[in-house]
């Protein structure tokens, strides 16, 4: 399987297929704005804010699955506040 897509901004052109790069942001914070640092689920191709799912430049997984494809407990209160702040700054 290919490495997880982690980008500074979702790309809508180039060599990737439309499903990969034009997927929707469905994050645990309920904010659908691109904060400039998103990660894509390998299974359902949704994008999530990396900060909301505890991913940073130093711990990018080889494969990433969202909380629906790989159910697990995630703190949704802190990410929502942080994601709102990041989206407002941009």
Number of C-alpha atoms within 10 A of each C-alpha: 6 7 11 16 20 22 13 12 13 22 12 14 10 8 7 11 10 12 12 19 20 16 16 17 20 17 24 21 20 14 18 17 18 19 22 14 19 24 29 27 22 20 13 14 21 21 26 28 29 23 19 22 19 12 17 16 10 6 8 16 15 11 14 20 18 22 15 11 12 11 9 8 7 13 12 14 11 12 22 19 13 14 24 16 12 17 14 10 8 9
